[in-house]
Amino acid sequence: MRVVLIEDHDLTRAGMRMTLQQGPIEVVGEASNGEDGVQLVHDVNPDIAIVDVGLPGIDGIEVTRRLKEDQPDLKVVILTLRDSEQTVLAAFGAGADSYCMKDIEGNDLMSVLQTTYEGNAWIDPLVARTVLTQMRTQPSSTPTIAIQAAEPGFSQILENSPLTDREMEVLQLIVEGRSNQDIADRLYITVGTVKTHVRNILSKLCADDRTQAAVLALRAGLIH
């Protein structure tokens, strides 16, 4: 696994490099600002770029957007101290594959990279709670969440197998972290019916589980 570090704090970058080199990971380059990071990735073509949001010059969100435009197959892991809803959704909207906090343990970071390398998205539980808490505090009159695909492939999936209105309602509640029983109570349907809807949603979104479906919804963009 070939990794590039784009982080402006020298000590943080050095610490990550030491941690990653303890595993089956090769750190093939480092950059301390956004412009250099974009050029570095273009030059060395890594498997994964770890990108800090608060970079000098162009920030991590714009770096992610440029990297994905230049190399769509590149995996991007956002590493940051910020856990605001706006930052999280902006990161996924720019094409980030995973999002974790800077205080993550070394072994956990290795797991995040492996998960991301295998093609699965990962979002830090603290970040997820921040987003979901914000969603739960919105007025009850908020319209049902609609999904807009961030990637052509995802657009094709939704075009071929569109979600029904009921499935959209269930997906919204999945993103909010609701259990099957809670979803059933809120929608006045049986738990068995909820399970059927969940299976259909996972199938249509090509998701392995509820968490991946929720992350896909976040990456696609939530429009209220």
Backbone as CSV, one residue per row, in Angstrom:
resi,resn,N_x,N_y,N_z,CA_x,CA_y,CA_z,C_x,C_y,C_z
1,MET,0.846,-1.181,0.000,0.000,0.000,0.000,0.888,1.240,0.000
2,ARG,0.803,2.053,-1.025,1.644,3.239,-1.176,0.850,4.478,-0.760
3,VAL,1.383,5.222,0.201,0.639,6.324,0.818,1.426,7.625,0.740
4,VAL,0.702,8.723,0.511,1.259,10.076,0.550,0.627,10.819,1.723
5,LEU,1.427,11.565,2.464,0.949,12.371,3.585,0.933,13.839,3.183
6,ILE,-0.219,14.472,3.296,-0.331,15.911,3.016,-0.819,16.574,4.304
7,GLU,0.126,17.078,5.078,-0.122,17.592,6.433,0.894,18.687,6.718
8,ASP,0.416,19.839,7.233,1.318,20.970,7.409,2.089,20.957,8.722
9,HIS,1.677,20.177,9.717,2.392,20.138,10.987,3.482,19.063,10.925
10,ASP,4.731,19.485,11.067,5.863,18.571,10.902,5.824,17.409,11.890
11,LEU,5.516,17.683,13.164,5.510,16.626,14.168,4.386,15.621,13.914
12,THR,3.226,16.130,13.526,2.105,15.236,13.214,2.456,14.351,12.028
13,ARG,3.044,14.948,11.028,3.419,14.195,9.827,4.470,13.133,10.160
14,ALA,5.440,13.506,10.988,6.490,12.555,11.370,5.906,11.403,12.186
15,GLY,4.984,11.738,13.086,4.357,10.693,13.891,3.567,9.716,13.046
16,MET,2.814,10.240,12.066,2.053,9.354,11.179,2.984,8.479,10.352
17,ARG,4.080,9.067,9.874,5.029,8.301,9.068,5.600,7.136,9.872
18,MET,5.989,7.393,11.122,6.542,6.337,11.959,5.516,5.249,12.220
19,THR,4.261,5.660,12.447,3.201,4.687,12.703,2.948,3.813,11.483
20,LEU,2.843,4.444,10.327,2.512,3.708,9.111,3.631,2.764,8.690
21,GLN,4.867,3.152,8.945,5.995,2.325,8.526,6.131,1.057,9.352
22,GLN,5.359,0.957,10.435,5.363,-0.259,11.240,4.517,-1.354,10.602
23,GLY,3.732,-0.999,9.593,2.873,-1.969,8.932,3.276,-2.134,7.474
24,PRO,2.421,-2.828,6.717,2.725,-3.080,5.296,2.404,-1.868,4.425
25,ILE,2.936,-0.714,4.818,2.633,0.537,4.134,3.937,1.248,3.781
26,GLU,4.005,1.760,2.573,5.162,2.518,2.133,4.756,3.984,1.967
27,VAL,5.371,4.855,2.765,5.123,6.289,2.628,6.011,6.790,1.494
28,VAL,5.393,7.100,0.360,6.164,7.419,-0.846,6.351,8.920,-1.057
29,GLY,5.816,9.732,-0.132,6.009,11.164,-0.276,5.262,11.943,0.779
30,GLU,5.737,13.167,1.042,5.104,14.042,2.029,5.055,15.461,1.480
31,ALA,4.011,16.190,1.881,3.882,17.592,1.494,3.284,18.359,2.669
32,SER,3.680,19.634,2.783,3.214,20.444,3.906,2.197,21.500,3.502
33,ASN,1.800,21.523,2.223,0.758,22.451,1.801,-0.019,21.830,0.641
34,GLY,-1.154,22.428,0.323,-2.043,21.849,-0.664,-1.476,21.777,-2.067
35,GLU,-0.864,22.876,-2.512,-0.331,22.908,-3.875,0.734,21.836,-4.089
36,ASP,1.664,21.739,-3.129,2.717,20.726,-3.241,2.124,19.322,-3.159
37,GLY,1.078,19.169,-2.352,0.443,17.862,-2.208,-0.179,17.385,-3.503
38,VAL,-0.871,18.273,-4.192,-1.492,17.913,-5.472,-0.428,17.508,-6.477
39,GLN,0.663,18.269,-6.547,1.742,17.953,-7.485,2.418,16.638,-7.114
40,LEU,2.614,16.413,-5.812,3.257,15.185,-5.354,2.457,13.954,-5.747
41,VAL,1.163,14.000,-5.519,0.317,12.866,-5.873,0.349,12.618,-7.373
42,HIS,0.348,13.686,-8.130,0.424,13.553,-9.595,1.736,12.876,-10.013
43,ASP,2.818,13.191,-9.295,4.135,12.672,-9.664,4.343,11.215,-9.258
44,VAL,3.879,10.839,-8.043,4.220,9.506,-7.518,3.088,8.495,-7.632
45,ASN,1.851,8.966,-7.912,0.712,8.072,-8.135,0.538,7.047,-7.013
46,PRO,0.247,7.488,-5.788,0.076,6.547,-4.665,-1.283,5.862,-4.711
47,ASP,-1.479,4.911,-3.803,-2.781,4.264,-3.656,-3.721,5.125,-2.813
48,ILE,-3.149,5.759,-1.783,-3.945,6.546,-0.842,-3.238,7.860,-0.527
49,ALA,-4.018,8.929,-0.416,-3.507,10.213,0.066,-4.202,10.537,1.380
50,ILE,-3.431,10.773,2.415,-3.978,11.249,3.687,-3.887,12.764,3.665
51,VAL,-5.031,13.427,3.754,-5.099,14.872,3.537,-5.678,15.569,4.768
52,ASP,-4.945,16.542,5.288,-5.443,17.369,6.387,-6.361,18.453,5.828
53,VAL,-7.469,18.712,6.508,-8.399,19.739,6.034,-7.780,21.131,6.115
54,GLY,-7.101,21.442,7.224,-6.622,22.801,7.452,-5.253,23.080,6.873
55,LEU,-5.083,22.862,5.593,-3.788,23.095,4.953,-3.610,24.567,4.592
56,PRO,-2.373,25.064,4.609,-2.140,26.429,4.099,-2.272,26.445,2.591
57,GLY,-2.608,27.593,2.044,-2.850,27.687,0.610,-4.234,27.155,0.301
58,ILE,-4.341,26.188,-0.585,-5.648,25.563,-0.840,-5.910,24.535,0.261
59,ASP,-7.136,24.541,0.789,-7.426,23.663,1.926,-7.640,22.220,1.474
60,GLY,-7.821,21.330,2.464,-7.927,19.911,2.173,-9.127,19.537,1.327
61,ILE,-10.205,20.304,1.430,-11.400,20.016,0.619,-11.090,20.243,-0.857
62,GLU,-10.454,21.378,-1.155,-10.102,21.672,-2.550,-9.020,20.715,-3.047
63,VAL,-8.075,20.369,-2.173,-7.054,19.387,-2.550,-7.715,18.072,-2.948
64,THR,-8.662,17.623,-2.146,-9.366,16.373,-2.436,-10.071,16.449,-3.782
65,ARG,-10.732,17.555,-4.026,-11.463,17.724,-5.288,-10.499,17.643,-6.482
66,ARG,-9.362,18.318,-6.369,-8.390,18.312,-7.469,-7.772,16.923,-7.658
67,LEU,-7.461,16.256,-6.550,-6.871,14.925,-6.642,-7.818,13.950,-7.331
68,LYS,-9.100,14.015,-6.974,-10.076,13.098,-7.544,-10.320,13.387,-9.025
69,GLU,-10.238,14.654,-9.395,-10.393,15.005,-10.803,-9.220,14.470,-11.621
70,ASP,-8.022,14.536,-11.038,-6.815,14.105,-11.747,-6.665,12.583,-11.740
71,GLN,-7.001,11.963,-10.600,-6.837,10.515,-10.450,-8.075,9.941,-9.753
72,PRO,-9.123,9.641,-10.476,-10.380,9.178,-9.873,-10.238,7.915,-9.032
73,ASP,-9.250,7.067,-9.341,-9.088,5.817,-8.597,-8.319,6.002,-7.290
74,LEU,-7.727,7.157,-7.096,-6.995,7.427,-5.861,-7.959,7.432,-4.673
75,LYS,-7.532,6.830,-3.562,-8.314,6.872,-2.334,-7.837,8.041,-1.478
76,VAL,-8.773,8.801,-0.932,-8.431,9.953,-0.096,-9.013,9.775,1.303
77,VAL,-8.140,9.861,2.298,-8.554,9.809,3.700,-8.371,11.199,4.291
78,ILE,-9.457,11.802,4.727,-9.389,13.111,5.390,-9.053,12.890,6.857
79,LEU,-8.028,13.583,7.325,-7.596,13.491,8.717,-7.622,14.896,9.301
80,THR,-8.414,15.101,10.343,-8.632,16.475,10.798,-9.079,16.540,12.247
81,LEU,-9.010,17.723,12.809,-9.550,17.991,14.145,-10.979,18.470,14.069
82,ARG,-11.455,18.790,12.868,-12.794,19.343,12.708,-13.823,18.228,12.577
83,ASP,-14.943,18.403,13.261,-16.006,17.397,13.174,-17.360,18.055,12.895
84,SER,-17.327,19.247,12.290,-18.576,19.938,12.006,-19.294,19.288,10.839
85,GLU,-20.621,19.395,10.848,-21.426,18.811,9.772,-20.998,19.371,8.419
86,GLN,-20.795,20.688,8.360,-20.464,21.334,7.091,-19.159,20.794,6.520
87,THR,-18.142,20.641,7.382,-16.850,20.160,6.919,-16.935,18.719,6.447
88,VAL,-17.659,17.885,7.213,-17.794,16.471,6.855,-18.472,16.325,5.498
89,LEU,-19.605,16.989,5.316,-20.341,16.861,4.067,-19.554,17.458,2.902
90,ALA,-18.806,18.535,3.166,-17.985,19.122,2.113,-16.890,18.152,1.686
91,ALA,-16.312,17.447,2.656,-15.250,16.493,2.348,-15.774,15.355,1.480
92,PHE,-16.896,14.780,1.867,-17.453,13.686,1.081,-17.955,14.179,-0.268
93,GLY,-18.478,15.403,-0.284,-18.920,15.965,-1.550,-17.764,16.172,-2.519
94,ALA,-16.567,16.423,-1.974,-15.380,16.613,-2.819,-14.819,15.285,-3.300
95,GLY,-15.306,14.183,-2.720,-14.860,12.865,-3.167,-14.057,12.076,-2.163
96,ALA,-13.935,12.572,-0.912,-13.180,11.836,0.107,-13.778,10.440,0.306
97,ASP,-12.903,9.475,0.505,-13.363,8.103,0.708,-13.591,7.799,2.184
98,SER,-12.788,8.389,3.050,-12.924,8.146,4.481,-12.593,9.420,5.242
99,TYR,-13.038,9.477,6.511,-12.906,10.701,7.295,-12.654,10.300,8.743
100,CYS,-11.511,10.699,9.299,-11.238,10.361,10.694,-10.551,11.516,11.406
101,MET,-10.576,11.455,12.730,-10.030,12.521,13.551,-8.528,12.309,13.769
102,LYS,-7.800,13.397,14.045,-6.349,13.324,14.197,-5.914,12.561,15.442
103,ASP,-6.800,12.449,16.432,-6.407,11.745,17.659,-6.655,10.240,17.554
104,ILE,-6.882,9.733,16.365,-7.104,8.311,16.167,-5.848,7.535,16.562
105,GLU,-6.051,6.361,17.183,-4.932,5.517,17.566,-4.236,4.966,16.323
106,GLY,-2.949,4.674,16.463,-2.168,4.196,15.334,-2.744,2.944,14.692
107,ASN,-3.116,1.956,15.523,-3.675,0.713,14.973,-4.986,0.971,14.255
108,ASP,-5.773,1.903,14.796,-7.052,2.224,14.165,-6.830,2.911,12.814
109,LEU,-5.814,3.764,12.746,-5.501,4.428,11.478,-5.104,3.393,10.428
110,MET,-4.321,2.402,10.839,-3.944,1.335,9.914,-5.184,0.614,9.401
111,SER,-6.161,0.385,10.298,-7.393,-0.298,9.893,-8.193,0.554,8.915
112,VAL,-8.225,1.869,9.171,-8.933,2.787,8.274,-8.313,2.730,6.879
113,LEU,-6.991,2.755,6.820,-6.313,2.720,5.527,-6.585,1.406,4.800
114,GLN,-6.568,0.295,5.546,-6.828,-0.997,4.917,-8.255,-1.059,4.387
115,THR,-9.204,-0.578,5.201,-10.606,-0.562,4.788,-10.784,0.294,3.537
116,THR,-10.151,1.458,3.534,-10.259,2.371,2.396,-9.589,1.780,1.158
117,TYR,-8.437,1.175,1.350,-7.691,0.561,0.252,-8.516,-0.536,-0.425
118,GLU,-9.326,-1.233,0.376,-10.163,-2.316,-0.157,-11.420,-1.795,-0.844
119,GLY,-11.599,-0.476,-0.857,-12.723,0.105,-1.584,-13.936,0.434,-0.746
120,ASN,-13.782,0.386,0.579,-14.905,0.688,1.467,-14.697,2.038,2.150
121,ALA,-15.769,2.776,2.325,-15.695,4.072,3.003,-15.696,3.874,4.515
122,TRP,-15.057,4.805,5.232,-15.008,4.749,6.693,-15.203,6.164,7.217
123,ILE,-16.050,6.289,8.228,-16.285,7.592,8.849,-16.167,7.450,10.355
124,ASP,-15.405,8.331,10.970,-15.167,8.278,12.407,-16.492,8.367,13.162
125,PRO,-16.704,7.485,14.156,-17.965,7.512,14.916,-18.275,8.876,15.524
126,LEU,-17.240,9.594,15.978,-17.464,10.926,16.539,-18.005,11.868,15.481
127,VAL,-17.470,11.763,14.280,-17.937,12.594,13.178,-19.377,12.250,12.838
128,ALA,-19.670,10.950,12.771,-21.025,10.508,12.458,-22.014,11.036,13.491
129,ARG,-21.633,10.974,14.768,-22.532,11.466,15.827,-22.792,12.958,15.676
130,THR,-21.764,13.717,15.299,-21.936,15.161,15.111,-22.961,15.446,14.027
131,VAL,-22.825,14.746,12.892,-23.747,14.950,11.782,-25.157,14.521,12.164
132,LEU,-25.263,13.356,12.790,-26.588,12.830,13.121,-27.276,13.689,14.184
133,THR,-26.497,14.206,15.147,-27.073,15.077,16.161,-27.639,16.335,15.527
134,GLN,-26.894,16.892,14.559,-27.363,18.083,13.857,-28.661,17.784,13.113
135,MET,-28.709,16.591,12.481,-29.905,16.221,11.734,-31.099,16.063,12.662
136,ARG,-30.880,15.501,13.839,-31.990,15.255,14.768,-32.556,16.537,15.351
137,THR,-31.737,17.623,15.374,-32.197,18.884,15.940,-32.873,19.775,14.915
138,GLN,-32.972,19.314,13.668,-33.636,20.111,12.650,-35.142,20.066,12.854
139,PRO,-35.877,21.082,12.401,-37.323,21.104,12.564,-37.981,19.877,11.957
140,SER,-39.074,19.435,12.547,-39.770,18.246,12.069,-40.343,18.437,10.670
141,SER,-40.453,19.696,10.233,-41.002,19.970,8.904,-39.962,19.782,7.797
142,THR,-38.717,19.422,8.188,-37.678,19.235,7.184,-38.097,18.172,6.186
143,PRO,-38.001,18.440,4.889,-38.414,17.462,3.886,-37.567,16.200,3.933
144,THR,-38.092,15.158,3.342,-37.347,13.913,3.257,-36.040,14.141,2.520
145,ILE,-34.983,13.485,3.000,-33.676,13.616,2.375,-33.709,13.060,0.962
146,ALA,-33.122,13.785,0.040,-32.977,13.290,-1.322,-31.499,13.045,-1.577
147,ILE,-31.196,12.091,-2.433,-29.809,11.767,-2.712,-29.428,12.283,-4.090
148,GLN,-28.306,12.974,-4.146,-27.744,13.367,-5.430,-26.386,12.699,-5.536
149,ALA,-26.192,11.936,-6.587,-24.964,11.161,-6.708,-23.761,12.053,-6.930
150,ALA,-22.664,11.738,-6.229,-21.419,12.480,-6.405,-20.563,11.859,-7.482
151,GLU,-20.874,10.621,-7.892,-20.071,9.936,-8.881,-20.972,9.388,-9.980
152,PRO,-20.499,9.366,-11.234,-21.306,8.855,-12.343,-21.795,7.438,-12.101
153,GLY,-20.938,6.583,-11.522,-21.324,5.208,-11.274,-22.496,5.109,-10.317
154,PHE,-22.484,5.966,-9.291,-23.563,5.951,-8.315,-24.845,6.484,-8.943
155,SER,-24.717,7.472,-9.815,-25.878,7.992,-10.534,-26.523,6.890,-11.368
156,GLN,-25.678,6.080,-12.011,-26.187,4.994,-12.845,-26.927,3.969,-12.001
157,ILE,-26.390,3.691,-10.807,-27.043,2.745,-9.906,-28.443,3.227,-9.555
158,LEU,-28.558,4.497,-9.182,-29.860,5.037,-8.785,-30.804,5.135,-9.969
159,GLU,-30.242,5.380,-11.160,-31.080,5.462,-12.347,-31.653,4.091,-12.698
160,ASN,-30.835,3.062,-12.558,-31.273,1.707,-12.887,-32.209,1.135,-11.831
161,SER,-31.955,1.474,-10.567,-32.773,0.941,-9.474,-33.133,2.070,-8.514
162,PRO,-34.042,2.957,-8.923,-34.392,4.097,-8.062,-35.037,3.652,-6.763
163,LEU,-34.774,4.406,-5.711,-35.387,4.125,-4.419,-36.820,4.643,-4.402
164,THR,-37.708,3.866,-3.803,-39.086,4.316,-3.657,-39.158,5.380,-2.565
165,ASP,-40.294,6.054,-2.473,-40.465,7.074,-1.429,-40.299,6.458,-0.047
166,ARG,-40.849,5.266,0.148,-40.741,4.604,1.445,-39.294,4.220,1.738
167,GLU,-38.589,3.742,0.719,-37.185,3.384,0.917,-36.353,4.614,1.243
168,MET,-36.705,5.752,0.651,-36.006,6.990,0.990,-36.234,7.362,2.451
169,GLU,-37.465,7.159,2.924,-37.757,7.438,4.332,-36.948,6.526,5.244
170,VAL,-36.885,5.259,4.881,-36.120,4.302,5.675,-34.629,4.648,5.640
171,LEU,-34.125,5.014,4.454,-32.716,5.384,4.340,-32.391,6.595,5.194
172,GLN,-33.282,7.563,5.222,-33.059,8.738,6.072,-32.891,8.316,7.523
173,LEU,-33.751,7.412,7.972,-33.686,6.969,9.363,-32.451,6.121,9.618
174,ILE,-32.012,5.373,8.610,-30.761,4.615,8.746,-29.601,5.581,8.939
175,VAL,-29.561,6.641,8.129,-28.498,7.642,8.238,-28.524,8.289,9.625
176,GLU,-29.710,8.428,10.211,-29.838,9.011,11.547,-29.476,8.016,12.648
177,GLY,-29.138,6.780,12.259,-28.721,5.794,13.241,-29.849,5.077,13.948
178,ARG,-31.052,5.083,13.369,-32.206,4.451,14.012,-32.170,2.932,13.849
179,SER,-32.654,2.223,14.868,-32.757,0.767,14.811,-33.981,0.363,13.990
180,ASN,-34.049,-0.918,13.628,-35.205,-1.407,12.876,-36.497,-1.182,13.654
181,GLN,-36.461,-1.424,14.973,-37.657,-1.232,15.782,-38.065,0.240,15.804
182,ASP,-37.097,1.119,15.924,-37.391,2.555,15.952,-37.973,3.005,14.615
183,ILE,-37.394,2.498,13.521,-37.915,2.836,12.190,-39.351,2.351,12.050
184,ALA,-39.604,1.117,12.500,-40.958,0.557,12.425,-41.947,1.416,13.201
185,ASP,-41.551,1.844,14.407,-42.436,2.667,15.243,-42.719,4.011,14.589
186,ARG,-41.698,4.598,13.993,-41.851,5.928,13.406,-42.691,5.900,12.132
187,LEU,-42.577,4.815,11.359,-43.284,4.735,10.086,-44.568,3.915,10.180
188,TYR,-44.862,3.402,11.377,-46.085,2.618,11.601,-46.147,1.395,10.686
189,ILE,-45.022,0.682,10.631,-44.958,-0.560,9.868,-44.312,-1.621,10.756
190,THR,-44.325,-2.863,10.317,-43.738,-3.930,11.122,-42.226,-3.972,10.953
191,VAL,-41.557,-4.601,11.925,-40.105,-4.757,11.831,-39.748,-5.595,10.607
192,GLY,-40.562,-6.594,10.307,-40.322,-7.414,9.127,-40.336,-6.595,7.844
193,THR,-41.277,-5.651,7.775,-41.346,-4.779,6.597,-40.125,-3.884,6.523
194,VAL,-39.667,-3.398,7.675,-38.446,-2.577,7.703,-37.272,-3.380,7.164
195,LYS,-37.145,-4.619,7.613,-36.028,-5.454,7.161,-36.071,-5.653,5.647
196,THR,-37.270,-5.801,5.107,-37.409,-5.943,3.653,-36.943,-4.684,2.947
197,HIS,-37.352,-3.517,3.469,-36.920,-2.247,2.875,-35.405,-2.095,2.957
198,VAL,-34.824,-2.470,4.101,-33.378,-2.352,4.279,-32.649,-3.240,3.275
199,ARG,-33.128,-4.471,3.095,-32.510,-5.365,2.114,-32.583,-4.766,0.712
200,ASN,-33.720,-4.182,0.380,-33.876,-3.570,-0.945,-32.938,-2.378,-1.118
201,ILE,-32.797,-1.574,-0.061,-31.917,-0.402,-0.120,-30.469,-0.840,-0.320
202,LEU,-30.022,-1.821,0.451,-28.647,-2.305,0.324,-28.401,-2.861,-1.073
203,SER,-29.382,-3.573,-1.589,-29.245,-4.151,-2.929,-29.149,-3.058,-3.989
204,LYS,-30.033,-2.064,-3.901,-30.062,-1.004,-4.908,-28.819,-0.110,-4.855
205,LEU,-28.287,0.093,-3.646,-27.111,0.955,-3.502,-25.809,0.167,-3.620
206,CYS,-25.928,-1.157,-3.795,-24.741,-2.020,-3.855,-23.897,-1.845,-2.586
207,ALA,-24.576,-1.750,-1.443,-23.909,-1.572,-0.151,-23.887,-2.905,0.604
208,ASP,-22.820,-3.121,1.350,-22.684,-4.371,2.094,-23.480,-4.360,3.391
209,ASP,-23.657,-3.178,3.990,-24.365,-3.110,5.261,-24.977,-1.714,5.429
210,ARG,-25.666,-1.519,6.556,-26.350,-0.257,6.819,-25.364,0.903,6.916
211,THR,-24.201,0.648,7.550,-23.209,1.711,7.701,-22.714,2.194,6.354
212,GLN,-22.424,1.262,5.460,-21.948,1.649,4.141,-23.025,2.411,3.373
213,ALA,-24.283,1.986,3.532,-25.381,2.704,2.880,-25.463,4.139,3.397
214,ALA,-25.290,4.309,4.715,-25.339,5.650,5.300,-24.191,6.512,4.799
215,VAL,-22.994,5.913,4.699,-21.832,6.668,4.217,-22.022,7.063,2.753
216,LEU,-22.592,6.157,1.955,-22.878,6.484,0.558,-23.829,7.667,0.477
217,ALA,-24.824,7.685,1.359,-25.771,8.801,1.381,-25.065,10.096,1.752
218,LEU,-24.140,10.034,2.728,-23.384,11.225,3.122,-22.492,11.694,1.987
219,ARG,-21.814,10.733,1.339,-20.918,11.111,0.250,-21.681,11.708,-0.915
220,ALA,-22.870,11.189,-1.134,-23.661,11.674,-2.270,-24.145,13.096,-2.034
221,GLY,-24.330,13.477,-0.773,-24.821,14.812,-0.452,-26.240,14.774,0.045
222,LEU,-26.497,15.335,1.204,-27.837,15.380,1.781,-28.439,16.746,1.519
223,ILE,-29.571,16.784,0.826,-30.237,18.046,0.496,-31.519,18.129,1.289
224,HIS,-31.610,19.160,2.114,-32.773,19.281,3.000,-33.818,20.200,2.395
